[in-house]
Amino acid sequence: GLYRGYIEVINPASYGCDMKVAGMQWNPARYMLVKPASRNNPTTGEHHYKFPKTTLNDVSIVVRSRADPYIEAELSTNGSLNFGMGSHDAYITAVVLLVIGLLLAVQPACTCYDCYRAHRMRAKEQRYAKLNTWEG
């Protein structure tokens, strides 16, 4: 059978351990194309290819468990491994937004206070007006 990655994905042909972010599919390997050197034999007219020598020095193998936190992190972040801002950054942002909000609230608060004072003055004048009409 086929080796499947840690998760069951929508695409049943998906297997391996290298996650592709866009489709959330697991790729089994990364390949690099090697172009061989070619030579023509002038006497026979044959075309010969010479491939470069390879060793296992450039091969890396990573084996991960089903419970590997790295795989869980890739699943949680859709492969980006970006968990957003930290708590300190969120605190600083909250303080800055609070200060901006308070500064923007000064003008409406002053306007409301002026309206309240004007209403109290009118109410006071009406009370004195009623008292003056009773005396008369």
The first five atom37 places (N, CA, C, CB, O) and aatype in JSON, in Angstrom:
{
  "aatype": [7, 10, 18, 1, 7, 18, 9, 6, 19, 9, 2, 14, 0, 15, 18, 7, 4, 3, 12, 11, 19, 0, 7, 12, 5, 17, 2, 14, 0, 1, 18, 12, 10, 19, 11, 14, 0, 15, 1, 2, 2, 14, 16, 16, 7, 6, 8, 8, 18, 11, 13, 14, 11, 16, 16, 10, 2, 3, 19, 15, 9, 19, 19, 1, 15, 1, 0, 3, 14, 18, 9, 6, 0, 6, 10, 15, 16, 2, 7, 15, 10, 2, 13, 7, 12, 7, 15, 8, 3, 0, 18, 9, 16, 0, 19, 19, 10, 10, 19, 9, 7, 10, 10, 10, 0, 19, 5, 14, 0, 4, 16, 4, 18, 3, 4, 18, 1, 0, 8, 1, 12, 1, 0, 11, 6, 5, 1, 18, 0, 11, 10, 2, 16, 17, 6, 7],
  "atom_mask": [
    [1, 1, 1, 0, 1],
    [1, 1, 1, 1, 1],
    [1, 1, 1, 1, 1],
    [1, 1, 1, 1, 1],
    [1, 1, 1, 0, 1],
    [1, 1, 1, 1, 1],
    [1, 1, 1, 1, 1],
    [1, 1, 1, 1, 1],
    [1, 1, 1, 1, 1],
    [1, 1, 1, 1, 1],
    [1, 1, 1, 1, 1],
    [1, 1, 1, 1, 1],
    [1, 1, 1, 1, 1],
    [1, 1, 1, 1, 1],
    [1, 1, 1, 1, 1],
    [1, 1, 1, 0, 1],
    [1, 1, 1, 1, 1],
    [1, 1, 1, 1, 1],
    [1, 1, 1, 1, 1],
    [1, 1, 1, 1, 1],
    [1, 1, 1, 1, 1],
    [1, 1, 1, 1, 1],
    [1, 1, 1, 0, 1],
    [1, 1, 1, 1, 1],
    [1, 1, 1, 1, 1],
    [1, 1, 1, 1, 1],
    [1, 1, 1, 1, 1],
    [1, 1, 1, 1, 1],
    [1, 1, 1, 1, 1],
    [1, 1, 1, 1, 1],
    [1, 1, 1, 1, 1],
    [1, 1, 1, 1, 1],
    [1, 1, 1, 1, 1],
    [1, 1, 1, 1, 1],
    [1, 1, 1, 1, 1],
    [1, 1, 1, 1, 1],
    [1, 1, 1, 1, 1],
    [1, 1, 1, 1, 1],
    [1, 1, 1, 1, 1],
    [1, 1, 1, 1, 1],
    [1, 1, 1, 1, 1],
    [1, 1, 1, 1, 1],
    [1, 1, 1, 1, 1],
    [1, 1, 1, 1, 1],
    [1, 1, 1, 0, 1],
    [1, 1, 1, 1, 1],
    [1, 1, 1, 1, 1],
    [1, 1, 1, 1, 1],
    [1, 1, 1, 1, 1],
    [1, 1, 1, 1, 1],
    [1, 1, 1, 1, 1],
    [1, 1, 1, 1, 1],
    [1, 1, 1, 1, 1],
    [1, 1, 1, 1, 1],
    [1, 1, 1, 1, 1],
    [1, 1, 1, 1, 1],
    [1, 1, 1, 1, 1],
    [1, 1, 1, 1, 1],
    [1, 1, 1, 1, 1],
    [1, 1, 1, 1, 1],
    [1, 1, 1, 1, 1],
    [1, 1, 1, 1, 1],
    [1, 1, 1, 1, 1],
    [1, 1, 1, 1, 1],
    [1, 1, 1, 1, 1],
    [1, 1, 1, 1, 1],
    [1, 1, 1, 1, 1],
    [1, 1, 1, 1, 1],
    [1, 1, 1, 1, 1],
    [1, 1, 1, 1, 1],
    [1, 1, 1, 1, 1],
    [1, 1, 1, 1, 1],
    [1, 1, 1, 1, 1],
    [1, 1, 1, 1, 1],
    [1, 1, 1, 1, 1],
    [1, 1, 1, 1, 1],
    [1, 1, 1, 1, 1],
    [1, 1, 1, 1, 1],
    [1, 1, 1, 0, 1],
    [1, 1, 1, 1, 1],
    [1, 1, 1, 1, 1],
    [1, 1, 1, 1, 1],
    [1, 1, 1, 1, 1],
    [1, 1, 1, 0, 1],
    [1, 1, 1, 1, 1],
    [1, 1, 1, 0, 1],
    [1, 1, 1, 1, 1],
    [1, 1, 1, 1, 1],
    [1, 1, 1, 1, 1],
    [1, 1, 1, 1, 1],
    [1, 1, 1, 1, 1],
    [1, 1, 1, 1, 1],
    [1, 1, 1, 1, 1],
    [1, 1, 1, 1, 1],
    [1, 1, 1, 1, 1],
    [1, 1, 1, 1, 1],
    [1, 1, 1, 1, 1],
    [1, 1, 1, 1, 1],
    [1, 1, 1, 1, 1],
    [1, 1, 1, 1, 1],
    [1, 1, 1, 0, 1],
    [1, 1, 1, 1, 1],
    [1, 1, 1, 1, 1],
    [1, 1, 1, 1, 1],
    [1, 1, 1, 1, 1],
    [1, 1, 1, 1, 1],
    [1, 1, 1, 1, 1],
    [1, 1, 1, 1, 1],
    [1, 1, 1, 1, 1],
    [1, 1, 1, 1, 1],
    [1, 1, 1, 1, 1],
    [1, 1, 1, 1, 1],
    [1, 1, 1, 1, 1],
    [1, 1, 1, 1, 1],
    [1, 1, 1, 1, 1],
    [1, 1, 1, 1, 1],
    [1, 1, 1, 1, 1],
    [1, 1, 1, 1, 1],
    [1, 1, 1, 1, 1],
    [1, 1, 1, 1, 1],
    [1, 1, 1, 1, 1],
    [1, 1, 1, 1, 1],
    [1, 1, 1, 1, 1],
    [1, 1, 1, 1, 1],
    [1, 1, 1, 1, 1],
    [1, 1, 1, 1, 1],
    [1, 1, 1, 1, 1],
    [1, 1, 1, 1, 1],
    [1, 1, 1, 1, 1],
    [1, 1, 1, 1, 1],
    [1, 1, 1, 1, 1],
    [1, 1, 1, 1, 1],
    [1, 1, 1, 1, 1],
    [1, 1, 1, 1, 1],
    [1, 1, 1, 1, 1],
    [1, 1, 1, 0, 1]
  ],
  "atom_positions": [
    [[0.8, -1.18, 0.0], [0.0, 0.0, 0.0], [0.86, 1.26, 0.0], [0.0, 0.0, 0.0], [2.08, 1.2, 0.08]],
    [[0.2, 2.36, -0.09], [0.87, 3.65, -0.09], [1.08, 4.14, 1.33], [0.07, 4.67, -0.89], [0.25, 3.91, 2.21]],
    [[2.2, 4.82, 1.54], [2.42, 5.47, 2.82], [1.63, 6.77, 2.82], [3.94, 5.73, 3.08], [1.77, 7.57, 1.9]],
    [[0.82, 6.99, 3.82], [0.04, 8.22, 3.92], [0.64, 9.08, 5.02], [-1.46, 7.92, 4.19], [1.2, 8.58, 6.0]],
    [[0.49, 10.39, 4.84], [0.96, 11.33, 5.84], [0.13, 11.25, 7.09], [0.0, 0.0, 0.0], [-0.73, 10.37, 7.24]],
    [[0.38, 12.15, 7.99], [-0.26, 12.15, 9.3], [-1.76, 12.3, 9.23], [0.31, 13.25, 10.13], [-2.47, 11.68, 10.03]],
    [[-2.26, 13.09, 8.3], [-3.69, 13.36, 8.29], [-4.38, 12.7, 7.1], [-3.95, 14.86, 8.28], [-3.74, 12.37, 6.1]],
    [[-5.65, 12.52, 7.22], [-6.47, 12.06, 6.12], [-6.9, 13.31, 5.36], [-7.71, 11.21, 6.62], [-7.55, 14.18, 5.93]],
    [[-6.56, 13.39, 4.11], [-6.84, 14.59, 3.33], [-7.91, 14.3, 2.3], [-5.58, 15.11, 2.66], [-8.29, 13.15, 2.09]],
    [[-8.39, 15.36, 1.67], [-9.44, 15.21, 0.66], [-8.93, 14.44, -0.53], [-9.96, 16.59, 0.21], [-9.64, 13.6, -1.09]],
    [[-7.69, 14.71, -0.93], [-7.1, 14.05, -2.09], [-6.53, 12.7, -1.65], [-5.99, 14.93, -2.73], [-5.55, 12.68, -0.91]],
    [[-7.09, 11.56, -2.07], [-6.61, 10.26, -1.61], [-5.23, 9.9, -2.16], [-7.59, 9.2, -2.0], [-4.6, 8.97, -1.66]],
    [[-4.74, 10.62, -3.18], [-3.42, 10.33, -3.73], [-2.34, 11.09, -2.98], [-3.37, 10.68, -5.21], [-1.17, 11.01, -3.36]],
    [[-2.69, 11.81, -1.92], [-1.74, 12.62, -1.18], [-1.06, 11.77, -0.11], [-2.44, 13.83, -0.54], [-1.73, 11.07, 0.65]],
    [[0.24, 11.84, -0.05], [1.01, 11.1, 0.95], [2.35, 11.78, 1.11], [1.18, 9.61, 0.55], [2.74, 12.6, 0.28]],
    [[3.05, 11.45, 2.15], [4.36, 12.02, 2.4], [4.33, 12.97, 3.57], [0.0, 0.0, 0.0], [3.36, 13.02, 4.32]],
    [[5.42, 13.75, 3.74], [5.55, 14.6, 4.92], [5.82, 16.06, 4.6], [6.64, 14.08, 5.77], [5.99, 16.85, 5.53]],
    [[5.88, 16.45, 3.36], [6.14, 17.84, 3.0], [4.83, 18.47, 2.59], [7.21, 17.96, 1.86], [4.26, 18.12, 1.56]],
    [[4.34, 19.41, 3.41], [3.02, 19.97, 3.17], [3.08, 21.07, 2.12], [2.42, 20.51, 4.45], [3.93, 21.96, 2.18]],
    [[2.17, 21.0, 1.16], [1.97, 22.1, 0.22], [0.89, 22.98, 0.81], [1.59, 21.59, -1.24], [-0.19, 22.48, 1.14]],
    [[1.14, 24.26, 0.95], [0.23, 25.15, 1.67], [-1.09, 25.34, 0.93], [0.87, 26.49, 1.9], [-2.15, 25.25, 1.55]],
    [[-1.06, 25.58, -0.36], [-2.26, 25.97, -1.08], [-3.36, 24.91, -0.99], [-1.93, 26.25, -2.53], [-4.49, 25.22, -0.65]],
    [[-3.03, 23.67, -1.3], [-4.05, 22.64, -1.33], [-4.09, 21.77, -0.1], [0.0, 0.0, 0.0], [-4.86, 20.81, -0.05]],
    [[-3.27, 22.06, 0.9], [-3.16, 21.24, 2.1], [-2.9, 19.79, 1.73], [-4.45, 21.36, 2.94], [-3.55, 18.88, 2.27]],
    [[-1.96, 19.55, 0.83], [-1.61, 18.2, 0.43], [-0.18, 17.93, 0.86], [-1.77, 18.0, -1.11], [0.63, 18.84, 0.97]],
    [[0.11, 16.68, 1.11], [1.42, 16.28, 1.59], [2.22, 15.7, 0.42], [1.31, 15.25, 2.74], [1.77, 14.77, -0.25]],
    [[3.39, 16.24, 0.19], [4.23, 15.83, -0.92], [5.3, 14.87, -0.39], [4.87, 17.07, -1.62], [5.97, 15.19, 0.59]],
    [[5.48, 13.7, -1.02], [6.41, 12.72, -0.48], [7.87, 13.08, -0.66], [6.16, 11.41, -1.11], [8.71, 12.66, 0.14]],
    [[8.21, 13.85, -1.67], [9.63, 14.1, -1.91], [9.81, 15.41, -2.67], [10.28, 12.94, -2.69], [8.88, 15.93, -3.28]],
    [[11.02, 15.9, -2.62], [11.41, 17.05, -3.43], [12.46, 16.55, -4.42], [11.96, 18.25, -2.55], [13.41, 15.87, -4.06]],
    [[12.25, 16.91, -5.65], [13.15, 16.43, -6.69], [13.93, 17.58, -7.3], [12.38, 15.68, -7.77], [13.45, 18.71, -7.36]],
    [[15.15, 17.27, -7.74], [15.96, 18.25, -8.43], [16.4, 17.62, -9.75], [17.21, 18.71, -7.56], [16.96, 16.52, -9.77]],
    [[16.14, 18.31, -10.86], [16.54, 17.78, -12.15], [18.05, 17.96, -12.35], [15.76, 18.48, -13.28], [18.61, 19.01, -12.05]],
    [[18.67, 16.9, -12.85], [20.1, 16.93, -13.14], [20.27, 16.79, -14.64], [20.88, 15.81, -12.38], [19.8, 15.83, -15.24]],
    [[20.94, 17.76, -15.24], [21.15, 17.71, -16.67], [22.5, 17.02, -16.95], [21.12, 19.15, -17.29], [23.54, 17.49, -16.5]],
    [[22.46, 15.91, -17.69], [23.72, 15.21, -17.96], [24.54, 15.94, -19.03], [23.44, 13.76, -18.41], [24.01, 16.67, -19.87]],
    [[25.83, 15.72, -18.96], [26.71, 16.27, -19.99], [26.62, 15.35, -21.21], [28.2, 16.4, -19.48], [26.66, 14.13, -21.07]],
    [[26.51, 15.92, -22.39], [26.39, 15.09, -23.6], [27.61, 15.29, -24.48], [25.09, 15.44, -24.38], [28.22, 16.36, -24.52]],
    [[27.95, 14.21, -25.18], [29.1, 14.22, -26.08], [28.77, 13.44, -27.34], [30.34, 13.64, -25.39], [28.15, 12.38, -27.28]],
    [[29.19, 13.97, -28.48], [29.05, 13.25, -29.75], [30.38, 12.6, -30.09], [28.58, 14.21, -30.89], [31.44, 13.22, -29.97]],
    [[30.3, 11.35, -30.53], [31.49, 10.66, -31.0], [31.59, 10.93, -32.51], [31.44, 9.1, -30.69], [30.74, 10.46, -33.26]],
    [[32.62, 11.69, -32.96], [32.69, 12.06, -34.38], [32.89, 10.86, -35.31], [33.8, 13.05, -34.59], [32.46, 10.91, -36.46]],
    [[33.53, 9.8, -34.85], [33.79, 8.67, -35.74], [32.55, 7.79, -35.94], [34.93, 7.84, -35.19], [32.27, 7.34, -37.05]],
    [[31.82, 7.54, -34.85], [30.65, 6.66, -34.97], [29.35, 7.45, -35.09], [30.57, 5.73, -33.77], [28.34, 6.9, -35.54]],
    [[29.34, 8.73, -34.7], [28.13, 9.55, -34.76], [27.17, 9.28, -33.61], [0.0, 0.0, 0.0], [26.04, 9.76, -33.62]],
    [[27.62, 8.5, -32.62], [26.75, 8.19, -31.48], [26.77, 9.34, -30.47], [27.21, 6.88, -30.8], [27.75, 10.07, -30.34]],
    [[25.67, 9.47, -29.78], [25.52, 10.51, -28.77], [25.65, 9.84, -27.4], [24.13, 11.27, -28.91], [24.9, 8.91, -27.1]],
    [[26.6, 10.29, -26.57], [26.83, 9.71, -25.25], [26.47, 10.72, -24.17], [28.3, 9.25, -25.08], [26.75, 11.91, -24.3]],
    [[25.84, 10.24, -23.11], [25.51, 11.08, -21.96], [26.37, 10.64, -20.78], [24.0, 10.99, -21.6], [26.58, 9.45, -20.55]],
    [[26.85, 11.63, -20.04], [27.62, 11.33, -18.84], [26.91, 12.01, -17.67], [29.12, 11.82, -18.98], [26.83, 13.24, -17.6]],
    [[26.4, 11.21, -16.75], [25.71, 11.74, -15.59], [26.72, 12.07, -14.49], [24.66, 10.75, -15.07], [27.74, 11.38, -14.35]],
    [[26.44, 13.1, -13.71], [27.37, 13.42, -12.63], [27.32, 12.36, -11.54], [27.05, 14.81, -12.04], [26.29, 11.7, -11.34]],
    [[28.43, 12.19, -10.84], [28.47, 11.22, -9.75], [27.66, 11.77, -8.59], [29.95, 10.92, -9.32], [27.73, 12.96, -8.26]],
    [[26.9, 10.9, -7.99], [26.1, 11.31, -6.84], [26.48, 10.5, -5.62], [24.6, 11.15, -7.13], [26.9, 9.35, -5.72]],
    [[26.33, 11.12, -4.49], [26.55, 10.44, -3.21], [25.32, 10.66, -2.35], [27.86, 10.95, -2.48], [24.41, 11.4, -2.73]],
    [[25.3, 10.06, -1.23], [24.18, 10.26, -0.31], [24.42, 11.44, 0.64], [23.92, 8.99, 0.49], [23.68, 11.62, 1.6]],
    [[25.46, 12.24, 0.37], [25.74, 13.39, 1.22], [24.67, 14.45, 1.12], [27.08, 13.98, 0.87], [24.44, 15.19, 2.08]],
    [[23.99, 14.54, -0.01], [22.97, 15.58, -0.19], [21.55, 15.06, 0.08], [23.05, 16.14, -1.6], [20.58, 15.76, -0.2]],
    [[21.43, 13.85, 0.62], [20.12, 13.28, 0.92], [19.82, 13.51, 2.4], [20.08, 11.76, 0.58], [20.62, 13.17, 3.28]],
    [[18.65, 14.09, 2.66], [18.23, 14.25, 4.06], [16.88, 13.58, 4.23], [18.16, 15.76, 4.46], [15.98, 13.71, 3.4]],
    [[16.75, 12.86, 5.31], [15.52, 12.13, 5.6], [15.02, 12.61, 6.97], [15.75, 10.57, 5.59], [15.76, 12.64, 7.95]],
    [[13.74, 12.98, 7.0], [13.12, 13.4, 8.24], [11.97, 12.45, 8.53], [12.63, 14.89, 8.17], [11.07, 12.29, 7.71]],
    [[12.0, 11.82, 9.69], [10.94, 10.91, 10.11], [10.18, 11.59, 11.24], [11.51, 9.51, 10.55], [10.78, 12.01, 12.23]],
    [[8.87, 11.7, 11.09], [8.05, 12.38, 12.09], [6.98, 11.41, 12.62], [7.39, 13.66, 11.5], [6.49, 10.55, 11.9]],
    [[6.65, 11.58, 13.87], [5.62, 10.79, 14.53], [4.24, 11.34, 14.2], [5.83, 10.75, 16.05], [4.11, 12.49, 13.77]],
    [[3.22, 10.53, 14.4], [1.85, 11.03, 14.21], [1.53, 12.13, 15.21], [0.84, 9.88, 14.34], [0.7, 13.0, 14.93]],
    [[2.15, 12.12, 16.36], [1.87, 13.1, 17.42], [2.89, 14.25, 17.41], [1.87, 12.4, 18.79], [3.04, 14.94, 18.42]],
    [[3.57, 14.45, 16.32], [4.59, 15.5, 16.24], [3.96, 16.89, 16.32], [5.41, 15.36, 14.95], [3.06, 17.19, 15.54]],
    [[4.42, 17.74, 17.24], [3.86, 19.09, 17.35], [4.08, 19.93, 16.09], [4.47, 19.79, 18.54], [3.29, 20.83, 15.8]],
    [[5.13, 19.65, 15.35], [5.4, 20.4, 14.12], [4.28, 20.16, 13.1], [6.77, 19.98, 13.52], [3.84, 21.1, 12.44]],
    [[3.84, 18.93, 12.97], [2.75, 18.62, 12.04], [1.45, 19.26, 12.52], [2.57, 17.09, 11.88], [0.68, 19.79, 11.72]],
    [[1.2, 19.21, 13.83], [0.01, 19.87, 14.39], [0.06, 21.38, 14.12], [-0.09, 19.6, 15.91], [-0.97, 21.98, 13.8]],
    [[1.23, 21.98, 14.25], [1.37, 23.42, 14.0], [1.1, 23.73, 12.53], [2.78, 23.9, 14.39], [0.46, 24.74, 12.22]],
    [[1.58, 22.89, 11.63], [1.3, 23.1, 10.21], [-0.19, 22.99, 9.92], [2.08, 22.09, 9.36], [-0.72, 23.76, 9.12]],
    [[-0.86, 22.06, 10.55], [-2.3, 21.91, 10.34], [-3.06, 23.11, 10.89], [-2.8, 20.62, 10.99], [-4.0, 23.59, 10.27]],
    [[-2.66, 23.59, 12.06], [-3.36, 24.71, 12.7], [-3.2, 26.0, 11.94], [-2.86, 24.9, 14.12], [-4.09, 26.85, 11.96]],
    [[-2.07, 26.16, 11.26], [-1.78, 27.43, 10.57], [-1.85, 27.31, 9.05], [-0.4, 27.92, 10.97], [-1.38, 28.19, 8.34]],
    [[-2.44, 26.23, 8.55], [-2.52, 25.98, 7.1], [-1.15, 26.01, 6.45], [-3.42, 27.02, 6.44], [-1.0, 26.48, 5.32]],
    [[-0.15, 25.51, 7.15], [1.18, 25.38, 6.59], [2.06, 26.6, 6.71], [0.0, 0.0, 0.0], [3.24, 26.54, 6.34]],
    [[1.56, 27.73, 7.22], [2.37, 28.94, 7.28], [3.24, 29.01, 8.53], [1.47, 30.16, 7.23], [4.25, 29.72, 8.54]],
    [[2.88, 28.29, 9.58], [3.55, 28.31, 10.88], [3.59, 29.71, 11.48], [4.98, 27.78, 10.74], [4.49, 30.04, 12.25]],
    [[2.61, 30.54, 11.12], [2.49, 31.89, 11.67], [1.31, 31.89, 12.63], [2.29, 32.97, 10.53], [0.17, 31.7, 12.22]],
    [[1.59, 32.09, 13.91], [0.55, 32.04, 14.94], [0.01, 33.42, 15.3], [1.09, 31.37, 16.17], [-0.72, 33.55, 16.28]],
    [[0.35, 34.43, 14.54], [-0.14, 35.77, 14.83], [0.73, 36.48, 15.83], [0.0, 0.0, 0.0], [1.83, 36.02, 16.16]],
    [[0.23, 37.62, 16.31], [1.05, 38.42, 17.23], [1.05, 37.82, 18.62], [0.55, 39.86, 17.28], [0.12, 37.12, 19.02]],
    [[2.13, 38.1, 19.34], [2.28, 37.61, 20.7], [1.48, 38.45, 21.68], [0.0, 0.0, 0.0], [0.89, 39.47, 21.3]],
    [[1.45, 38.02, 22.93], [0.64, 38.71, 23.93], [1.18, 40.11, 24.22], [0.59, 37.9, 25.21], [0.4, 41.03, 24.45]],
    [[2.49, 40.28, 24.22], [3.06, 41.61, 24.47], [2.69, 42.58, 23.35], [4.6, 41.53, 24.6], [2.34, 43.73, 23.61]],
    [[2.77, 42.12, 22.1], [2.39, 42.97, 20.97], [0.9, 43.32, 21.02], [2.71, 42.26, 19.65], [0.52, 44.45, 20.72]],
    [[0.07, 42.37, 21.41], [-1.36, 42.63, 21.52], [-1.63, 43.64, 22.63], [-2.13, 41.31, 21.79], [-2.5, 44.5, 22.48]],
    [[-0.89, 43.56, 23.74], [-1.06, 44.52, 24.84], [-0.7, 45.93, 24.4], [-0.21, 44.1, 26.05], [-1.43, 46.87, 24.68]],
    [[0.42, 46.08, 23.71], [0.86, 47.4, 23.23], [-0.17, 47.96, 22.25], [2.26, 47.31, 22.56], [-0.5, 49.14, 22.32]],
    [[-0.66, 47.13, 21.35], [-1.67, 47.57, 20.39], [-2.94, 48.02, 21.11], [-2.01, 46.44, 19.39], [-3.54, 49.03, 20.75]],
    [[-3.34, 47.28, 22.13], [-4.55, 47.64, 22.89], [-4.38, 48.98, 23.59], [-4.88, 46.55, 23.92], [-5.3, 49.8, 23.6]],
    [[-3.21, 49.22, 24.19], [-2.96, 50.49, 24.88], [-2.99, 51.65, 23.89], [-1.6, 50.45, 25.62], [-3.59, 52.69, 24.17]],
    [[-2.35, 51.48, 22.74], [-2.32, 52.55, 21.73], [-3.74, 52.85, 21.25], [-1.42, 52.15, 20.54], [-4.11, 54.02, 21.12]],
    [[-4.53, 51.82, 20.97], [-5.91, 52.03, 20.52], [-6.77, 52.68, 21.6], [-6.53, 50.71, 20.08], [-7.64, 53.49, 21.29]],
    [[-6.54, 52.33, 22.86], [-7.27, 52.95, 23.95], [-6.97, 54.44, 24.05], [-6.94, 52.26, 25.27], [-7.88, 55.25, 24.22]],
    [[-5.69, 54.8, 23.94], [-5.3, 56.22, 24.0], [-5.92, 56.98, 22.83], [-3.76, 56.36, 23.99], [-6.43, 58.09, 23.01]],
    [[-5.86, 56.41, 21.64], [-6.46, 57.08, 20.47], [-7.96, 57.23, 20.67], [-6.17, 56.27, 19.18], [-8.52, 58.28, 20.35]],
    [[-8.62, 56.21, 21.18], [-10.05, 56.29, 21.43], [-10.41, 57.36, 22.45], [0.0, 0.0, 0.0], [-11.38, 58.09, 22.27]],
    [[-9.62, 57.46, 23.52], [-9.87, 58.5, 24.52], [-9.67, 59.89, 23.95], [-8.97, 58.3, 25.73], [-10.44, 60.81, 24.25]],
    [[-8.64, 60.06, 23.13], [-8.41, 61.36, 22.52], [-9.54, 61.75, 21.57], [-7.08, 61.36, 21.77], [-9.94, 62.91, 21.51]],
    [[-10.05, 60.78, 20.85], [-11.16, 61.06, 19.93], [-12.47, 61.31, 20.69], [-11.34, 59.9, 18.95], [-13.38, 61.96, 20.15]],
    [[-12.58, 60.81, 21.92], [-13.81, 60.98, 22.69], [-13.87, 62.31, 23.43], [-13.94, 59.85, 23.69], [-14.93, 62.66, 23.97]],
    [[-12.77, 63.07, 23.48], [-12.76, 64.33, 24.23], [-13.76, 65.32, 23.64], [-11.34, 64.94, 24.23], [-14.55, 65.9, 24.39]],
    [[-13.75, 65.54, 22.36], [-14.61, 66.53, 21.73], [-16.1, 66.19, 21.9], [-14.27, 66.66, 20.25], [-16.87, 67.07, 22.29]],
    [[-16.54, 64.95, 21.63], [-17.96, 64.63, 21.87], [-18.34, 64.76, 23.35], [-18.26, 63.21, 21.37], [-19.45, 65.18, 23.66]],
    [[-17.43, 64.41, 24.27], [-17.74, 64.53, 25.7], [-17.91, 66.0, 26.08], [-16.62, 63.89, 26.55], [-18.82, 66.33, 26.84]],
    [[-17.06, 66.87, 25.57], [-17.2, 68.31, 25.85], [-18.51, 68.84, 25.29], [-16.01, 69.09, 25.26], [-19.18, 69.65, 25.94]],
    [[-18.89, 68.41, 24.1], [-20.15, 68.85, 23.5], [-21.34, 68.38, 24.34], [-20.28, 68.32, 22.07], [-22.28, 69.15, 24.55]],
    [[-21.31, 67.15, 24.81], [-22.39, 66.64, 25.65], [-22.46, 67.41, 26.96], [-22.2, 65.13, 25.93], [-23.56, 67.7, 27.45]],
    [[-21.32, 67.74, 27.54], [-21.29, 68.5, 28.79], [-21.87, 69.91, 28.58], [-19.85, 68.6, 29.35], [-22.62, 70.41, 29.42]],
    [[-21.53, 70.54, 27.45], [-22.09, 71.86, 27.15], [-23.61, 71.79, 26.99], [-21.45, 72.44, 25.87], [-24.32, 72.67, 27.46]],
    [[-24.1, 70.76, 26.32], [-25.55, 70.59, 26.16], [-26.22, 70.38, 27.52], [-25.87, 69.39, 25.23], [-27.29, 70.93, 27.77]],
    [[-25.59, 69.6, 28.4], [-26.13, 69.36, 29.73], [-26.2, 70.66, 30.53], [-25.27, 68.31, 30.48], [-27.2, 70.95, 31.18]],
    [[-25.11, 71.45, 30.47], [-25.1, 72.75, 31.19], [-26.16, 73.69, 30.63], [-23.72, 73.42, 31.09], [-26.84, 74.37, 31.4]],
    [[-26.32, 73.74, 29.33], [-27.33, 74.6, 28.72], [-28.74, 74.17, 29.14], [-27.19, 74.58, 27.18], [-29.6, 75.01, 29.4]],
    [[-28.97, 72.87, 29.21], [-30.27, 72.35, 29.63], [-30.55, 72.73, 31.09], [-30.33, 70.81, 29.45], [-31.67, 73.12, 31.42]],
    [[-29.55, 72.61, 31.95], [-29.73, 72.99, 33.36], [-30.01, 74.48, 33.51], [-28.49, 72.61, 34.17], [-30.83, 74.88, 34.34]],
    [[-29.32, 75.29, 32.71], [-29.54, 76.74, 32.77], [-30.97, 77.08, 32.32], [-28.5, 77.5, 31.89], [-31.62, 77.93, 32.94]],
    [[-31.45, 76.44, 31.26], [-32.81, 76.69, 30.79], [-33.84, 76.26, 31.83], [-33.06, 75.96, 29.45], [-34.84, 76.94, 32.06]],
    [[-33.59, 75.11, 32.45], [-34.52, 74.62, 33.48], [-34.54, 75.57, 34.67], [-34.12, 73.19, 33.94], [-35.6, 75.83, 35.25]],
    [[-33.37, 76.08, 35.04], [-33.29, 77.03, 36.15], [-34.03, 78.32, 35.81], [-31.82, 77.33, 36.5], [-34.75, 78.87, 36.65]],
    [[-33.86, 78.81, 34.59], [-34.55, 80.03, 34.16], [-36.06, 79.84, 34.15], [-34.08, 80.45, 32.77], [-36.81, 80.74, 34.53]],
    [[-36.51, 78.65, 33.72], [-37.95, 78.39, 33.7], [-38.51, 78.35, 35.12], [-38.24, 77.06, 32.96], [-39.63, 78.82, 35.35]],
    [[-37.75, 77.8, 36.06], [-38.21, 77.76, 37.46], [-38.34, 79.18, 38.01], [-37.24, 76.94, 38.33], [-39.33, 79.49, 38.68]],
    [[-37.35, 80.03, 37.73], [-37.41, 81.41, 38.22], [-38.52, 82.18, 37.53], [-36.06, 82.11, 38.01], [-39.14, 83.06, 38.13]],
    [[-38.77, 81.86, 36.28], [-39.85, 82.53, 35.55], [-41.21, 82.19, 36.16], [-39.82, 82.12, 34.06], [-42.09, 83.05, 36.26]],
    [[-41.38, 80.93, 36.58], [-42.63, 80.53, 37.22], [-42.79, 81.23, 38.58], [-42.68, 79.0, 37.4], [-43.89, 81.65, 38.94]],
    [[-41.68, 81.34, 39.32], [-41.76, 82.0, 40.62], [-42.11, 83.48, 40.45], [-40.42, 81.84, 41.39], [-42.87, 84.03, 41.24]],
    [[-41.56, 84.13, 39.45], [-41.84, 85.55, 39.21], [-43.28, 85.77, 38.78], [-40.88, 86.12, 38.15], [-43.86, 86.8, 39.12]],
    [[-43.88, 84.85, 38.05], [-45.28, 85.04, 37.61], [-46.24, 84.85, 38.79], [-45.63, 84.05, 36.46], [-47.32, 85.44, 38.76]],
    [[-45.92, 84.1, 39.79], [-46.8, 83.9, 40.93], [-46.79, 85.13, 41.85], [-46.39, 82.66, 41.72], [-47.8, 85.46, 42.47]],
    [[-45.65, 85.78, 41.92], [-45.58, 86.94, 42.79], [-46.36, 88.11, 42.24], [-44.14, 87.35, 43.01], [-46.93, 88.9, 43.0]],
    [[-46.4, 88.23, 40.92], [-46.91, 89.4, 40.24], [-48.32, 89.68, 40.4], [0.0, 0.0, 0.0], [-48.82, 90.66, 39.85]]
  ]
}
